[in-house]
Amino acid sequence: MCGYKTVVGMVKGMIEELNITVPVALHLDHGTYDGAVACIKAGFSSVMFDGSSLPLEENIEKTKILVDACNVLGISLEAEVGSIGGEEDGVIGQGECADPQECKMVNDLGVTMLAAGIGNIHGAYPENWAGLSFETLEGIRAVTGHTPLVLHGGTGIPAEQVKKAISMGVAKVNVNTECQWAFQKATREYIEAGKDLEGKGFDPRKLLAPGAAAIKETVKEKMELFGSVGKA
Ligand code: 13P
């Protein structure tokens, strides 16, 4: 694993090299406790500790230790309550809804952001998905004050539902699968058109470029939809 100075130096170097003028975070998504500790030590600027599958007391205990460490170091800490499901053994379950009182207990530890299940799941949504539970979101918002809420499983949630969730306190939306699909489609098109067989089209820098550009386009579309353009 890279040491603290190496990771921090790499990120700083990239920011300068790519002339990035907006604030960027190096964030760990769905970390275990040990993973979060390792990333804090490695110099990440933001970590998520996902203790949602642990008994509540253990989630609280571990989140608290990480909150205290992150506060000292000026790092963001995202916690999770009420696990966010997804496909398991080929079966896509309905998303869980977190208990607002449990959310309050974790929120009161002083977390920077809180991810809580409101019927959302990772990956594709089943055809009979009931949609986001705005009742749960309202209940969570009522007891967590101004803490930014995080909506995981952003892929495939209808635009109107995401916008409504944002209007009700969601400040971060995680979208992964949709970016992967965009990459897959563009890369498939490149290869199916035989472009990897023309000239130096096999060069990974050429082969992977359409996929990377497709992810960029998807991210731009999401930023428009979420209303985050120019807000950095
Ligand atoms: P999707 O892959 O469903 O967009 O979810 C991403 C996510 O929540 C990562 O934490």
Boltz pocket constraint, residues with backbone or C-beta under 6 A from the ligand:
constraints:
  - pocket:
      binder: B
      contacts: [[A, 29], [A, 30], [A, 121], [A, 122], [A, 123], [A, 124], [A, 151], [A, 152], [A, 153], [A, 154], [A, 155], [A, 174], [A, 175], [A, 176], [A, 177], [A, 178]]
      max_distance: 6.0
